[in-house]
Amino acid sequence: MQLSDSTGMAKAGADIAGGENQGGFASDQSPIHGFSHMHDSGTGGSASLGNFPIFAQAGCPNDDINACSYTMWNRVTPREQGSVHARPGHFDITLLSGIRTEMTVTNHTALYRFTFPETPTTENTTLSPHILVELSDLPQTRSESNITVHPDSGRVTGGGKFSPSFGSGTYQSYFCLDFDGAMIKDAGVWFNSGADKAQSLKSNPGEERQTPRDTPAGGWVQFDRPNAGNQILARVGMSFVSEDQACANAEREIATADFDGYVAAAEAAWREKLSVVTLKDGGVSEVFLKAFWSGIYRAMISPQDYTGENPFWDDGEPYYDSYYCIWDSFRSIHPLLTILDPHSQTLMVRGLLSIYKHEGYLPNCRMSLCKGPSHPHTRR
């Protein structure tokens, strides 16, 4: 498993429908509409990233692909009470569909393990898992997009143009999705609420732009009954450069189907990262300790290391992103990182100076490769 000295791009998680979903998930009882591979934390305002969510169904009623649910509002599903388990490097949730979803990450790649029930909860459905991907993001800003499905291998690749959470401009994002654990039964694309077996779909630049809520679209793959354990792995490589780079990232970072091994590697990386802090036992409550360690963990997940994923320039310097926002974080996150992780903090400063060199300003906020908004009390 490849992990950087600092926080990487991929941050897999469950995405809730509505509510406080700036980072995708919330610990309330909001239902789940998908699982996406990149998230920002601490943004405020509108949601961020969450590009190309995937969603699993145990099968389609009467084995009719058009009887499966495709749009976000049709597929949204409540979670089982008490089924959420989270720790650094691993997230686990079970929906009322009976499908358990676990996830872990490497630098640029998310890995999911779906465990399907022996008997689907939907009437007139036999176990023939169906997994879709949608060309969307959390704040629903997709304009241009494309997707290609390879029915022989089940690989799905694509990309789209999106807007940052509250910065200016747009950015391109790309994905590469592969599966392991079951034979491919069928594959295709979907548009609005219908599916067919076409192998590609594209909205071209210059066409009238509509929000994904008006024209949701994506791809789907259906499988025969999975191998032992009723489990299927889904690997999603991400890139801001190209589909080819998204696939290369995934193939380099997650080369085997050893889900538990990648979880263990992620946990080990986080233990090493947090090992710079030690506490003496006694004197404080368990609640306080949990809050303390959670705060240290969260302080280390942004800004994010996008080195090698900046499509605009490559000067050999680091590139960091997801600064929310330096007019706040200069007094909190960055002083703490200077103490706990001075190497990463040094790389961030070098990255900011590189932005100044190429764009002519030193950012006070930056997200998704885009210029951040001006704070009312700052001047350029």
N, C-alpha and C positions, 0 to 999 in steps of 0.2 A: 504494500500500500504506500502510495506516495503522498507525503504531507510536507508542507512548507514550514519554514521557521515561524510563520505567522499565518493568520487566518486566511483560508483559501476562498475560492468563489462559491463552491457548491455548499448549500445549506438546505438539505431536503426537509420537507415538513408537510403536514396536512393543512389544507386551506379551508377556512370556514366561509359560509355564505353570510355576508353582511357583518355588522358589528365591528368590533375592534380588530380588524384584520390587516393592520399595516404590515405586520410581520408574517401574515398568512394564518397562523393558528392563534386561538385563544382558549383559555382553560374554562370558559363558560360551557354551556350545553349547546352551542350553535352547531348545526349539522355541517357535514363535510361534503364538498363538491369536487375535490381533487387533491392530488399530491404533486407539488412542484419542487423545483430543484435548486432555486436560488431565492434568497430572501434577504431583506434588510431589517435590522432591528433599531428601534429608537427613532423612527422617522418622524412621527407625528403627521398630521395632515393626511393625505391620501395614501393608499397602500402602494407598495413598491415591488417591482420585479414579479416573481411568481409565474415566469414564462413557461408555456407549454406543459400545463398540468396533465397528468395521466390519471386514469380511473379504471378500476376493475369491476367487472360483473361476473357472476358465476356461470352465466349462460344467457341466452336470449329465449324468451317464451316461444314454444313450438319450434325452436331452432331457426327462427326468422330474424335475420340481422336487423331488420327494420323495427322489430319489437323491442330491441334493447333501447336504453335511454342514452341520448347523446348530449343534448344541451345541458348547460349547468343547472338550470331550474328544474329539469326533469330527473337528472341523476343524483341530485343532492340527497344525502342519506344521514339520518341521525347516528350518533355513536353509541356503543354499548356503555352503560354506566360502569365506571370503574375500570375501563379497559385501557386507559391511557397510561403509558409508562415512558419516562424520559430520563436520560442521563447523557452526559457528554459522549458523543459518538454514536448514539442509538436512540431511535424514537419508535414507539409501538402503539398502535391503536386498532381496535376492532369495531366495525360498523354493524348496524342492525341487520345488514345483509348476511352476516356471519363471516365476512371476509376480514381476516387479520392482515394488516399491513405493517411491516417493519422496514426501517430505512437506516442507512448509514452513508457516509460520503468519503471521497478523497478530495484532492484539490479542485478538480474541475468536473467531477463525476458523481452522480447520485446512484445508489444501488438499493433497490427495493426487493423485498421478499413478500409475495402474496401467498397466504395460506387459505385455500378455499374449503368450504364445508362439503361434506360428503353429499348432502342433499341441498340444493339451492332453496332459498326461502321464497323465491318467486314461483307462483303457480305455473304448472305446465312447462317447467324448465328442467332439463337434465344438465349435468355438470359438463360444460364445454366452455371454459373461461374465455371472456371477451375483455380486452384491454384497449382503451382508446387514449388518444392524445389530442388535446385541443390547441389550436393556434390562437392563444390568448395570453393575457397576463392578469395580475390581481386587479389593477385599476381599470382594466378593460380599455386599453388605449391602442390596440393593434390596428394598423392601417394596411400596409402591404404585407403579403405573406405567400409562402409556398410550402408544399409538402410532397414527398415522394415515398411511396410504400413499395417495398420489395417483397412480393408474395412468397418467393421461394425461401428466403432466409428469415422473413419477418422483420427485417430492419426497416426503420422509419426515420427519415431525415427531413429537415425543413428549417425554416427561418422566418423572421418577420421584423417589421419596423414598429417600434414602440416609443412611448413618451416616458420620461422619468417621473418620479413621484411628485416633485414640485420644482424641479429645475427647468431649464429652457432647452429647446431643441428636441431631437429624437435620436434613438440609437438602434442598431441592428443586433439581433441575437439569433443564435443558431443552436440546433440540438441534433443528437444522434441517439436513437433508441434501439436497443437490442434485447432479446429475450432468451431465457434458458429454462428448461424443465419440462417442456411438452412439445409435441409435434404441431406444426402449423396446419390449421384446418382451412383457413380462409383469411383474406385481408383486403383492405380497400380504403376508401376515403368517405367522409361524411360531410354534409352541408345542410345548414338549418337542422332539422330533426330527422333527416333521411340519410341512409347509407347506400353505397353501391360499391362495385368491385373495380372501379377505376383506380389507376395506380398513382395518379398525381392530381394536384389541385393548385391553382395559383391565382392571386389577385395582383394584377400588373400595376406598376407605377403609372400614375396618370389616370387611373380609373377613379370613378367617384368613390370617395372613402366613406365607409360606414363603420360604426362600432361593432365589435364582435357580438354584442347583444342583439344587433339587427341581423347579422350574418355569421353566426357561429359555424366553425368548420374545423376539420382535423382529419385524423386517420384512425384506423382500427385494425386489430389483429385478433382472430379467434383461434382457439386451440382445441385439440383433442384432450381427453382427460389427462391431467398431469401425471408425472411419475410418482414414485413413492412419496407420501406425505402431502399430496395434493398441493404442491408448491411450485410457483413460477417466479423466477427472478427477472426483474426489469432493470437494465443498466442505461442511464441517460447521461451522455457526455454533453457538456455545454461549451460554447465559445462565443466571443464577440467578433471573431475574425471570419469564420467560414464553417460550413457543414463539414468539410474535410477535416478541419482542425478539431471540431467537436468529436468526430469519430476517432481521430488520432489520440485525443486526450483520454477517451474512454478505454481504448485498446491498450494504451500504455499504463494507465493507472489501475484498471481492474481487468486483469487478463484471465482470471479464473472464476469459477462459480462458487468460491468459498466465502459465502456471506458472513459466517461467524468469524472467519479469519480477518475480514476487513473491519468488522465491529471491534474485535480485539485490538487491531492495530490503531484504530481511531481512539479507543479508550487509552491505550498506552501513550499515544501522542499527547492527549489531554492531561494525563497524569504527569508527564514530563513538563508540560507547559505550566501546570499549577504547582509543581514541586518547589518553585522558588519561594513559596509561602508555607510556613509551618506554624502551628498553633499549639499552645500548651493546654492540656485538658483542664476542665473545671472552670467554674465562675460564670458561665453563660449558658443559656438554654439551648436546646436543640433547634428551636425555631430561629434563634439568632444565628447559630452556626450555618443553617441552611441558607439564610438570607446573605450571610457573608460570602460563602463559597459561590452562590448564584451570582452575586455581584461581581466577583473576580472573573468568573466564567464569561459573563456578558460583556465585561470590559475588554475581553480579548477577541470578540467576534466581529468587530468593526473598528477602524476601516479594514477593508478587504484587499488582499493581495491579488491584483489582476495582471501581474507581470507576465509578459508574453501574450496578453489578450487585448492590448491596445491597438486598434486597427489604424490609428492615425500616425504614429511614429514609433520607432524602436531605436533608441539611442544608447542602449546598453544599460540604462538606469532602471531602477525599480519603478513600477506603476501601481499606485494604490487608489482605491475608489471607495465610495460609500462614506463620505464625511458628512455626518449629520449632527450638527454643523460645527465648524471650527470656532465660531463665535461662542458656542457653548462648551465644546469638548476641550478647548485649550485650558479650561480651568478645572477639568475633572479627569477625563479619560487619558489625555496625553501626559499630564504629570504622573499619573499612576503607571502608565506604560514605560515612562522614562525610568522608573524605579524597578518595575517587575520584568520588563522585556525591552531593555535598551537597544538591543539589536534591531528588533522590528521597528521601534520608534525612529531609529536612525534611517532605516530604509524608507519610512514614510516621509521624513523630511527631504531626503534625496528625491523621492517621487514628486513632492510638491514643487521643488526647485526645477525639476524637469518640465512640469506643466508650465511654470513661469517662463522657462526658456522658449517653449514652443508656442504658447498661446498669449504671452505678453502680460499675464496677470498672475498673482499668487492667490489661489482660491481661498475664499472664506467658507466655501461649501462646494461639494461636488458629488454627483451621483450618476451612475449608469453612463459614464463617459461624457456627461453633459455638465455645462456650467450651472452652478447653483444660483438661487435667487439672492438678491442683495438684501442684507439686513437693514432695517430702517435706520440703525444707528452706526452704519459703516459707510465709508466712501471709498471709491476706487480712484 
